[in-house]
Amino acid sequence: MIGLVLAAGAGRRLRPYTDSLPKALVPVGPAGIEDSITVLDLTLGNFAEIGLTEVAVIVGYRKEAVYERKAALEAKYGLKLTLIDNDKAEEWNNAYSLWCGRDALKDGVILANGDTVHPVSVEKTLLAARGDGKKIILALDTVKSLADEEMKVVVDPGKGMTKITKLMDPSEATGEYIGVTLIEGDAAPELADALKTVWETDPQQFYEHGYQELVNRGFRIDVAPIGDVKWVEIDNHDDLAKGREIACRY
């Protein structure tokens, strides 16, 4: 199993940082320290802590910044990094971005969004949930109060995930998908095909729509509740402030 990070996004709501950096390289250390740790640093640290030795990173917007740091990141975390180019990163949404990493999926991956600050307990929870024929396991926050923007999930105890979308009444949801997934290698062909269907239908769709496409085809997707842990998806400057508060704890 390897790590896989989606780090192709522009993150325009985080300007001026993202004038020259992809979102995954925006500093989340103390404010004013511009060379502090990033979301990519935190994610690679988590992967190293659970014993992974290889990580694929899907890059696109301002990808040269990731290429420039590749050797230093490998040395710092003891990981071999493979960078995968997304040629449509500034035009299309992340269903296509994850599809670009379809070859990496064959090894089995822990997928992490490049804008999610979270503790290593999330990865450990996913690993502990493996087995019993589970092929895809989503990290799910069942504690947080939900609103309109969250990627909400409905879970049936007997069937696993039945619905994943932002467009849902929060009261109907079991919890929020936090942007971290364990994907077994034998799920790769079906997931890649579902992602292709999704982005060919509408290139602006999220990769979570690929999960929904799988479920609609009869594929079972499981979830693993992460418990009461602090995490944040960094989309704007308010999120960045929260991310800095959380990052210093981990």
KAVENHU-V913271 format. One record per pair of residues at least 6 apart in sequence whose C-alpha atoms are under 7 Angstrom apart, sorted by the first residue. I is the first residue (numbers start at 1). J is the second residue. D is the distance in Angstrom with one decimal. If there is no record, write none. Layout:
BEGIN
I	J	D
I	J	D
END
This chain:
BEGIN
1	107	5.6
1	108	4.8
1	109	5.3
2	52	5.9
2	53	7.0
2	54	5.3
2	55	5.5
2	107	6.7
2	108	6.4
2	109	4.9
2	110	6.5
3	47	6.5
3	52	6.9
3	54	6.4
3	55	4.3
3	56	6.2
3	109	5.3
3	110	5.0
3	111	6.1
4	55	5.5
4	56	4.8
4	57	5.7
4	109	6.1
4	110	6.0
4	111	4.7
4	112	6.3
5	56	6.4
5	57	4.8
5	58	6.2
5	111	5.8
5	112	5.0
5	113	5.8
5	114	5.8
6	57	6.2
6	58	5.1
6	112	6.5
6	113	5.0
6	114	5.1
7	24	5.5
7	57	6.4
7	58	5.5
7	59	5.2
7	114	4.8
8	22	6.7
8	58	5.8
8	59	4.1
8	60	4.2
8	61	5.4
8	86	6.9
8	89	5.8
9	22	6.1
9	23	6.1
9	60	6.8
9	61	5.9
9	89	6.4
10	18	6.6
10	22	5.3
10	23	5.8
10	61	5.5
10	90	6.9
11	18	6.3
11	22	6.9
11	23	5.1
11	235	6.7
12	18	6.3
13	235	6.5
13	236	5.1
14	235	7.0
14	236	5.3
14	237	5.9
17	26	6.2
20	62	6.5
21	62	5.6
21	65	6.4
22	61	5.8
22	62	5.5
23	115	6.5
24	38	6.6
24	39	5.4
24	40	5.4
24	114	4.8
24	115	5.6
25	38	5.1
25	39	6.4
25	40	6.3
26	38	5.6
27	34	6.1
27	35	6.8
27	36	5.5
27	37	5.5
27	38	4.5
28	36	6.8
28	37	5.8
28	38	5.2
28	39	6.7
28	240	6.9
28	243	6.2
28	244	4.9
28	247	6.7
29	36	5.1
29	37	5.4
29	244	5.5
29	247	6.8
29	248	6.9
30	244	6.3
39	114	6.4
39	115	6.1
39	116	6.7
39	117	6.0
40	114	6.2
44	77	6.8
45	77	6.3
46	120	4.9
48	77	6.3
53	79	4.9
53	80	6.3
54	79	5.4
54	80	4.7
54	81	6.0
55	79	6.9
55	80	6.2
55	81	5.0
55	82	6.3
56	81	5.7
56	82	4.6
56	83	5.8
56	84	6.9
56	104	7.0
57	82	6.2
57	83	4.9
57	84	6.0
58	83	5.9
58	84	4.6
58	85	5.9
58	86	6.6
58	101	6.8
59	83	6.6
59	84	5.9
59	85	5.1
59	86	5.9
60	85	5.8
60	86	5.0
60	87	6.4
60	89	5.1
61	89	6.0
61	90	6.3
70	81	7.0
74	80	5.8
74	81	6.4
84	101	6.9
86	97	6.0
86	100	6.3
89	97	7.0
92	203	5.3
92	204	5.3
93	203	6.1
93	204	4.6
93	205	5.7
93	206	5.9
94	205	7.0
94	206	5.2
94	207	5.6
95	195	5.9
95	198	7.0
95	199	5.9
95	205	5.9
95	206	4.8
95	207	3.7
95	210	6.9
96	195	7.0
96	199	5.7
96	203	6.8
98	207	6.6
99	192	5.9
99	195	6.0
99	196	6.7
102	188	6.9
102	192	5.8
105	185	5.9
105	188	5.3
106	185	4.4
106	186	6.8
106	188	5.4
107	185	5.1
108	183	5.6
108	184	4.3
108	185	3.9
109	182	5.9
109	183	5.3
109	184	6.5
110	181	5.7
110	182	4.5
110	183	6.2
111	180	5.4
111	181	5.1
111	182	6.3
112	179	5.8
112	180	4.5
112	181	6.7
113	179	5.3
113	180	6.5
115	233	5.6
115	234	5.3
116	179	6.7
116	232	5.7
116	233	4.4
116	234	6.3
117	231	5.4
117	232	5.4
117	233	6.4
117	243	6.2
117	247	6.8
118	230	6.8
118	231	4.6
118	232	6.9
119	250	6.2
122	139	6.9
122	226	5.9
125	224	6.9
125	226	6.5
126	137	6.8
126	139	6.7
126	182	6.3
126	224	6.3
129	224	6.6
134	222	6.8
135	183	6.0
135	184	5.1
135	187	5.8
135	221	7.0
136	182	5.7
136	183	4.6
136	184	6.3
136	221	5.2
136	222	6.1
137	181	5.7
137	182	5.1
137	183	6.6
137	221	6.1
137	222	4.7
137	223	4.9
137	224	6.5
138	177	6.7
138	180	6.4
138	181	4.6
138	182	6.6
138	222	6.3
138	223	4.5
138	224	6.0
139	177	6.0
139	178	6.1
139	180	5.6
139	181	5.9
139	223	6.0
139	224	5.1
139	225	6.1
139	226	6.2
140	175	6.1
140	176	5.5
140	177	4.8
140	178	6.1
140	223	6.2
140	224	5.8
140	225	4.7
140	226	5.9
141	175	5.3
141	176	5.1
141	177	6.4
141	178	6.7
141	225	5.8
141	226	5.8
141	227	6.7
142	174	6.3
142	175	4.3
142	176	6.6
142	225	6.3
143	227	7.0
143	228	6.2
146	170	5.6
147	170	5.9
148	166	6.5
149	166	6.0
150	166	5.6
150	176	6.4
151	164	6.7
151	165	5.4
151	166	4.6
151	176	5.6
151	177	5.7
152	164	5.6
152	165	5.4
152	166	5.5
152	173	5.9
152	175	5.9
152	176	4.6
152	177	6.2
153	161	6.9
153	163	5.6
153	164	4.5
153	165	6.7
153	173	5.4
153	174	5.8
153	175	5.5
153	176	5.8
153	177	6.5
154	161	5.9
154	162	5.7
154	163	5.1
154	164	6.5
154	173	4.9
154	174	4.9
155	161	4.3
155	162	5.6
155	174	6.0
156	162	6.5
159	220	6.8
160	220	6.2
160	221	5.7
160	222	4.9
160	223	6.9
161	221	5.5
161	222	5.9
161	223	6.9
162	215	6.6
163	212	6.4
164	208	6.8
164	212	6.2
191	210	7.0
191	214	6.9
194	210	5.2
194	213	5.9
194	214	6.1
195	207	6.6
195	210	4.7
198	205	6.8
198	209	6.7
198	210	6.0
199	205	6.3
215	221	6.9
230	246	6.6
231	246	6.7
232	239	6.9
232	243	6.1
233	239	6.8
234	240	5.6
234	243	6.9
END
